[in-house]
Amino acid sequence: MTASGDNSSRDQLWKRRALGRRDFRRRAGEVVVGTVQHDGRYVYFRALGELPLHRSFSARLFPAALRERAHESLARVGLARLAHQRAGTLSGGQAQRVAVARALCQRARVILADEPVASLDPRAAESVLALLSDVAHTEQLGVLVVLHQPELACRYADRLVGMRQGLVVFDRPRAEVTSEAIDALYPADDDER
């Protein structure tokens, strides 16, 4: 607030922050547990991302290039056949794949995946992590995955950052991470609880 009581400076700051968040969201796709909302939308619309409500009632309201990109993104993650299925009917692994497709469709430069396999069965978890790894390498995207399963991280990540109590314990290429380093992240002491 300025000395005259004018709120314009504060309003401009809020607008700049909002624009920064919006710009960040355009560049970063998110894949988190429960990503696909059960709102009755079809998988195809979820892959298109969050567009204004008035543009999401019919696929015909989307530009043809965007519709094609959404279909290609769904095909890339192996779900093109489910494009016209309701999102709420998807399995957990399929829902995470739709989230990856959405990030691809939005042409995200970075994918942030916060525990993308936490609620998935082992086979679906492997499938989603293999997809994220493949997308990172073939699409040349940055992919940041938060996991509490070090064995999966060691199988799919190029680089591992181990954290404990909010502090970085190690930050190394996968080949340099030892089992001792991983064990140090999860102490057996009852005093830690």
Contacts in CASP RR format, 6 or more apart in sequence:
PFRMAT RR
TARGET T0000
AUTHOR 0000-0000-0000
METHOD contacts of the structure
MODEL  1
MTASGDNSSRDQLWKRRALGRRDFRRRAGEVVVGTVQHDGRYVYFRALGE
LPLHRSFSARLFPAALRERAHESLARVGLARLAHQRAGTLSGGQAQRVAV
ARALCQRARVILADEPVASLDPRAAESVLALLSDVAHTEQLGVLVVLHQP
ELACRYADRLVGMRQGLVVFDRPRAEVTSEAIDALYPADDDER
1 7 0 8 1.000
1 9 0 8 1.000
1 10 0 8 1.000
2 8 0 8 1.000
2 9 0 8 1.000
26 106 0 8 1.000
26 108 0 8 1.000
27 108 0 8 1.000
27 109 0 8 1.000
27 110 0 8 1.000
28 103 0 8 1.000
28 108 0 8 1.000
28 109 0 8 1.000
28 110 0 8 1.000
28 111 0 8 1.000
28 112 0 8 1.000
29 102 0 8 1.000
29 103 0 8 1.000
29 106 0 8 1.000
29 108 0 8 1.000
29 110 0 8 1.000
29 111 0 8 1.000
29 112 0 8 1.000
30 99 0 8 1.000
30 103 0 8 1.000
30 111 0 8 1.000
30 112 0 8 1.000
30 113 0 8 1.000
30 114 0 8 1.000
31 96 0 8 1.000
31 99 0 8 1.000
31 100 0 8 1.000
31 103 0 8 1.000
31 111 0 8 1.000
31 112 0 8 1.000
31 113 0 8 1.000
31 114 0 8 1.000
31 116 0 8 1.000
31 132 0 8 1.000
32 99 0 8 1.000
32 113 0 8 1.000
32 114 0 8 1.000
32 115 0 8 1.000
32 116 0 8 1.000
33 114 0 8 1.000
33 115 0 8 1.000
33 116 0 8 1.000
33 118 0 8 1.000
33 119 0 8 1.000
34 92 0 8 1.000
34 95 0 8 1.000
34 119 0 8 1.000
35 95 0 8 1.000
35 96 0 8 1.000
35 98 0 8 1.000
35 99 0 8 1.000
35 116 0 8 1.000
36 46 0 8 1.000
36 87 0 8 1.000
36 88 0 8 1.000
36 90 0 8 1.000
36 95 0 8 1.000
36 98 0 8 1.000
36 99 0 8 1.000
37 87 0 8 1.000
38 87 0 8 1.000
38 88 0 8 1.000
39 87 0 8 1.000
40 86 0 8 1.000
40 87 0 8 1.000
40 88 0 8 1.000
41 56 0 8 1.000
41 86 0 8 1.000
41 87 0 8 1.000
42 83 0 8 1.000
42 84 0 8 1.000
42 85 0 8 1.000
42 86 0 8 1.000
42 87 0 8 1.000
43 74 0 8 1.000
43 79 0 8 1.000
43 82 0 8 1.000
43 83 0 8 1.000
43 84 0 8 1.000
43 85 0 8 1.000
43 86 0 8 1.000
43 87 0 8 1.000
43 90 0 8 1.000
43 98 0 8 1.000
44 59 0 8 1.000
44 70 0 8 1.000
44 71 0 8 1.000
44 74 0 8 1.000
44 83 0 8 1.000
44 84 0 8 1.000
45 56 0 8 1.000
45 59 0 8 1.000
45 87 0 8 1.000
46 87 0 8 1.000
46 98 0 8 1.000
46 101 0 8 1.000
46 102 0 8 1.000
47 70 0 8 1.000
47 71 0 8 1.000
47 73 0 8 1.000
47 74 0 8 1.000
47 83 0 8 1.000
47 98 0 8 1.000
47 101 0 8 1.000
47 102 0 8 1.000
47 105 0 8 1.000
48 56 0 8 1.000
48 62 0 8 1.000
48 66 0 8 1.000
48 67 0 8 1.000
48 70 0 8 1.000
48 102 0 8 1.000
48 105 0 8 1.000
49 102 0 8 1.000
49 105 0 8 1.000
49 106 0 8 1.000
51 62 0 8 1.000
54 61 0 8 1.000
55 61 0 8 1.000
55 62 0 8 1.000
59 67 0 8 1.000
62 70 0 8 1.000
66 105 0 8 1.000
69 105 0 8 1.000
70 83 0 8 1.000
70 101 0 8 1.000
70 105 0 8 1.000
71 80 0 8 1.000
71 83 0 8 1.000
73 101 0 8 1.000
73 102 0 8 1.000
73 104 0 8 1.000
73 105 0 8 1.000
74 80 0 8 1.000
74 82 0 8 1.000
74 83 0 8 1.000
74 98 0 8 1.000
74 101 0 8 1.000
76 101 0 8 1.000
76 104 0 8 1.000
76 135 0 8 1.000
77 97 0 8 1.000
77 98 0 8 1.000
77 100 0 8 1.000
77 101 0 8 1.000
77 104 0 8 1.000
77 131 0 8 1.000
78 97 0 8 1.000
79 94 0 8 1.000
79 97 0 8 1.000
79 98 0 8 1.000
79 101 0 8 1.000
82 90 0 8 1.000
82 94 0 8 1.000
87 95 0 8 1.000
87 98 0 8 1.000
88 95 0 8 1.000
90 98 0 8 1.000
91 124 0 8 1.000
92 119 0 8 1.000
92 120 0 8 1.000
92 124 0 8 1.000
93 120 0 8 1.000
93 124 0 8 1.000
93 127 0 8 1.000
93 128 0 8 1.000
96 116 0 8 1.000
96 117 0 8 1.000
96 120 0 8 1.000
96 124 0 8 1.000
96 128 0 8 1.000
97 127 0 8 1.000
97 128 0 8 1.000
97 131 0 8 1.000
99 116 0 8 1.000
100 111 0 8 1.000
100 128 0 8 1.000
100 131 0 8 1.000
100 132 0 8 1.000
100 135 0 8 1.000
103 111 0 8 1.000
104 135 0 8 1.000
104 139 0 8 1.000
108 141 0 8 1.000
109 141 0 8 1.000
109 142 0 8 1.000
110 141 0 8 1.000
110 142 0 8 1.000
110 143 0 8 1.000
110 144 0 8 1.000
111 132 0 8 1.000
111 135 0 8 1.000
111 136 0 8 1.000
111 141 0 8 1.000
111 142 0 8 1.000
111 143 0 8 1.000
111 144 0 8 1.000
112 144 0 8 1.000
113 132 0 8 1.000
113 143 0 8 1.000
113 144 0 8 1.000
113 145 0 8 1.000
113 146 0 8 1.000
114 146 0 8 1.000
115 146 0 8 1.000
115 147 0 8 1.000
115 148 0 8 1.000
116 128 0 8 1.000
116 129 0 8 1.000
116 132 0 8 1.000
116 145 0 8 1.000
117 124 0 8 1.000
117 125 0 8 1.000
117 128 0 8 1.000
117 129 0 8 1.000
117 147 0 8 1.000
117 149 0 8 1.000
117 152 0 8 1.000
118 148 0 8 1.000
120 128 0 8 1.000
125 149 0 8 1.000
125 152 0 8 1.000
126 152 0 8 1.000
129 145 0 8 1.000
129 152 0 8 1.000
129 155 0 8 1.000
129 156 0 8 1.000
130 156 0 8 1.000
132 143 0 8 1.000
132 145 0 8 1.000
132 156 0 8 1.000
133 143 0 8 1.000
133 156 0 8 1.000
133 157 0 8 1.000
135 141 0 8 1.000
135 143 0 8 1.000
136 142 0 8 1.000
136 143 0 8 1.000
136 158 0 8 1.000
145 153 0 8 1.000
145 156 0 8 1.000
145 157 0 8 1.000
147 153 0 8 1.000
150 160 0 8 1.000
150 182 0 8 1.000
150 185 0 8 1.000
153 160 0 8 1.000
154 160 0 8 1.000
154 174 0 8 1.000
154 177 0 8 1.000
154 182 0 8 1.000
157 174 0 8 1.000
158 173 0 8 1.000
158 174 0 8 1.000
159 171 0 8 1.000
159 172 0 8 1.000
159 173 0 8 1.000
159 174 0 8 1.000
160 170 0 8 1.000
160 171 0 8 1.000
160 172 0 8 1.000
160 173 0 8 1.000
160 174 0 8 1.000
160 177 0 8 1.000
161 168 0 8 1.000
161 170 0 8 1.000
161 171 0 8 1.000
162 168 0 8 1.000
162 169 0 8 1.000
162 170 0 8 1.000
162 171 0 8 1.000
162 181 0 8 1.000
162 185 0 8 1.000
163 169 0 8 1.000
163 185 0 8 1.000
164 184 0 8 1.000
164 185 0 8 1.000
169 181 0 8 1.000
169 184 0 8 1.000
169 185 0 8 1.000
170 177 0 8 1.000
170 181 0 8 1.000
172 181 0 8 1.000
END
